[in-house]
Structure formats: structure tokens, C-alpha cells
Amino acid sequence: MKKYLLLIPALFFLLLASCTEEVDDDNPDNTPVGEVDPNLVGLWTRYRLETYTSGGNTGGYFRQEYRFNADGTYQYLLKHYSVFSTPIIFLYESGNWGVSDNQLTLTIKPTKGQDQEWSKVDGSTSSWGSKLSTSTRKLETITYNYGGKYWEGTNTVDLALNYTKETVRDGSFSDSSIQAWYYQSRDESMINLPPGFSW
């Protein structure tokens, strides 16, 4: 876990007051969007289990992840496997990322991506069936406030991204009271890629 992201609570809430920016990119390019923060380089994940309204896991799951690379590029993946939905939802995008030290903001600028639906394989929650559909992905350039979210019970620190509203990429907030998403550092991805996938 990247403990050097640890910020005292007062500093974290100060981050939330920073300015934010959203741009819809019809013609994205590979222009750098800021400096690379080595503390953010690596895999950051948001993994959740699907549950019944009465409690208990269904066997389904929702997985999202960012991989921030040292060269200023990133990859984003999403895989949703729900027992209440016929297709597997798979989304991906890639582009550029960077930070502004003076404002403690993180900008993510996608340059390409796609939304896909896949059929399921009976008896397996990890296997891919056949590709059912593809659609053009909405590419959002978002400038987030960022910082660390410390969890006292586990003595761990997540990457906290804050924005003024829910985004297409991140979906529903982890904590709507402060408009934030929490991503956990991991060494390896739990998203298995569909057959034939390449960036």
C-alpha cells in the first residue's frame, strides 16, 4: 500500500475546495496534461461484490481500475458481471494523465476507448462468451482533486478522487457526502481481458 499518500484529514478536506474542470474531447490528442506524480504510478482499483437486497453475495461483481504509467499514459478498465443482467459489461479507455502540484489536482485525458457487451458462459463468472455489441465511448477529460483516504481499521490508504458530480468513467461515488471515489492500490489486476483484446 502506498502509505506516503497519507494526508491528515484537515488537508484532505482542503483538497476538496480546489477547482475542477471538465472537457468533452471530440478530437483528443496525446498532449501531456501535467507532471507525473511517482506516488500515483501503478494500479488503483475499485472492486465491489454484488449483493442481494436481503443481504449476501450473489456471485456477481463490479470491477474498475486505473493503471497510471510513469510515461504519463494511463489505461482504464471496467468489468461488470451481474447475475441480474444478461450481458457482461466491459469498458476500456486509454490516454494521458498528470498532476498540478500547486493545486493538488489530477487530470485524466482519454484519447480512445470503447464500450462492449459480451455473453456469459454457463457456470463461470470469469469466462467470456461471444461479443454481442460495441459502441462509441464518451471520452471525458476530468480534472479531479486528489489525496489520500486513511482507513484506521486496516491502517491502509486509498487514492481519493473528488469531483463536483458523478462521471461516466467512475460512476456512482464511493462517498456521496464528499463527492469522492476511493481506489485501492494493488499489485495485480483481477480483471481478465476478453479474447482478442489489445490496446
C-alpha positions in Angstrom: 0.0 0.0 0.0 1.3 3.4 -0.8 1.4 4.9 2.7 3.1 8.0 1.5 -0.2 9.2 0.2 -1.4 9.6 3.8 -2.7 13.1 4.4 -4.1 14.3 7.7 -7.9 14.7 7.5 -7.8 18.5 7.5 -5.5 18.5 4.5 -7.7 16.1 2.7 -10.8 18.3 3.1 -8.7 21.3 2.0 -8.2 19.4 -1.3 -11.9 19.3 -1.9 -12.0 23.1 -2.2 -9.7 23.1 -5.2 -11.0 24.0 -8.7 -12.3 21.3 -11.0 -12.6 21.2 -14.8 -14.5 19.0 -17.3 -13.9 19.0 -21.1 -15.6 16.8 -23.6 -13.0 15.8 -26.2 -14.3 15.3 -29.7 -10.7 15.3 -31.1 -8.4 14.1 -28.3 -4.6 14.1 -28.8 -1.5 13.0 -27.0 -0.7 16.3 -25.4 0.8 16.0 -21.9 -1.7 17.1 -19.2 0.7 17.8 -16.3 3.6 16.4 -14.3 3.8 12.7 -13.3 3.5 12.1 -9.6 5.6 8.9 -8.8 3.3 8.2 -5.8 0.4 7.6 -8.2 2.3 5.3 -10.7 0.8 1.8 -10.5 -2.5 0.1 -10.4 -5.5 1.6 -8.5 -8.7 -0.5 -8.2 -12.3 -0.2 -7.1 -13.7 -3.7 -6.6 -17.2 -4.4 -5.2 -19.3 -7.5 -4.8 -22.9 -7.6 -5.9 -25.3 -8.4 -3.1 -29.0 -9.3 -2.7 -31.2 -6.6 -1.2 -31.8 -9.0 1.7 -28.0 -9.5 2.2 -25.5 -12.0 1.0 -23.4 -12.1 -2.2 -24.9 -13.1 -5.5 -21.7 -14.2 -7.1 -21.6 -11.1 -9.2 -19.0 -8.3 -9.1 -18.2 -4.8 -10.3 -14.5 -4.0 -11.0 -12.9 -0.8 -12.1 -9.3 0.1 -12.3 -6.8 2.8 -13.4 -3.2 2.0 -14.3 -1.1 5.2 -14.2 2.2 4.7 -16.0 5.4 6.6 -15.4 5.4 7.9 -19.0 2.2 9.9 -18.4 -0.1 7.5 -20.1 -2.9 5.5 -18.4 -5.3 2.6 -19.0 -8.8 2.3 -17.5 -10.8 -0.9 -17.4 -14.3 -1.8 -16.2 -15.9 -5.2 -15.9 -19.4 -5.7 -14.5 -20.7 -9.2 -14.1 -24.2 -9.1 -12.6 -26.5 -12.1 -12.1 -29.4 -9.7 -12.7 -28.1 -8.7 -16.2 -27.8 -10.8 -19.3 -24.5 -9.4 -20.7 -21.1 -8.8 -19.2 -20.3 -5.1 -19.4 -16.7 -4.4 -20.5 -15.4 -0.8 -21.0 -11.9 0.4 -21.7 -10.1 3.6 -22.4 -6.5 4.9 -22.6 -4.9 8.3 -22.7 -2.8 10.7 -20.7 -2.7 11.8 -17.1 -0.8 14.3 -15.0 -1.0 16.4 -11.8 -0.7 20.1 -10.9 1.3 20.3 -7.7 0.2 23.8 -6.9 -3.5 22.9 -6.9 -3.2 19.2 -5.9 -5.3 18.2 -8.9 -5.1 15.2 -11.2 -6.2 15.4 -14.8 -7.2 12.4 -16.8 -7.5 12.9 -20.6 -8.6 9.9 -22.6 -7.7 9.5 -26.3 -9.5 6.4 -27.2 -11.9 3.8 -25.7 -14.9 1.6 -26.3 -18.0 0.1 -24.6 -18.7 -3.6 -25.1 -21.2 -6.2 -24.1 -20.3 -9.9 -24.0 -22.4 -13.0 -23.5 -21.9 -15.2 -20.4 -20.6 -18.8 -20.1 -22.9 -21.0 -18.0 -21.3 -22.0 -14.7 -18.5 -19.4 -14.9 -18.3 -15.8 -13.6 -14.9 -15.2 -15.2 -15.1 -16.7 -18.7 -16.1 -14.7 -21.7 -18.7 -15.8 -24.2 -19.0 -14.0 -27.6 -19.0 -10.3 -28.2 -22.6 -9.0 -28.5 -22.1 -5.3 -29.3 -19.7 -2.4 -29.3 -20.4 1.3 -29.0 -18.5 4.6 -29.1 -17.3 5.6 -25.6 -17.9 9.1 -24.3 -14.4 10.5 -23.6 -14.3 12.9 -20.7 -11.3 14.9 -19.7 -11.7 15.4 -16.0 -9.6 17.4 -13.5 -10.1 15.8 -10.1 -8.9 16.9 -6.7 -6.9 14.1 -5.2 -5.5 13.0 -1.9 -5.3 10.0 0.5 -8.2 8.4 2.4 -6.9 6.7 5.5 -8.7 3.7 6.9 -7.9 3.4 10.6 -9.2 -0.2 11.0 -6.9 -1.6 8.4 -4.2 1.0 8.5 -4.3 1.5 4.8 -4.6 4.5 2.5 -6.7 4.7 -0.7 -6.4 7.1 -3.6 -9.3 9.5 -3.2 -10.6 11.3 -6.3 -13.1 14.1 -5.9 -15.2 15.9 -8.5 -18.4 18.0 -8.4 -20.6 15.3 -10.0 -20.5 11.6 -10.9 -18.6 11.0 -14.1 -19.3 8.5 -17.0 -16.0 6.8 -16.2 -16.1 6.5 -12.4 -19.9 6.0 -12.0 -21.5 6.4 -8.6 -19.5 7.9 -5.7 -17.9 5.8 -3.0 -18.9 8.5 -0.6 -21.5 10.9 -1.9 -21.3 13.1 1.1 -18.0 14.5 -0.1 -18.3 13.5 -3.8 -15.4 11.2 -3.8 -14.3 7.8 -5.2 -11.8 5.6 -3.4 -9.3 3.4 -5.3 -7.1 0.8 -3.6 -3.5 0.1 -4.6 -3.0 -3.4 -5.8 0.0 -5.3 -7.4 -2.1 -7.3 -9.9 -5.4 -6.8 -11.7 -8.4 -9.0 -11.1 -9.9 -8.1 -14.5 -9.3 -10.9 -17.0 -9.3 -9.4 -20.5 -11.7 -10.7 -23.2 -10.4 -12.9 -26.1 -8.6 -10.9 -28.8 -8.4 -7.7 -26.7 -5.5 -5.4 -27.4 -4.9 -1.7 -26.6 
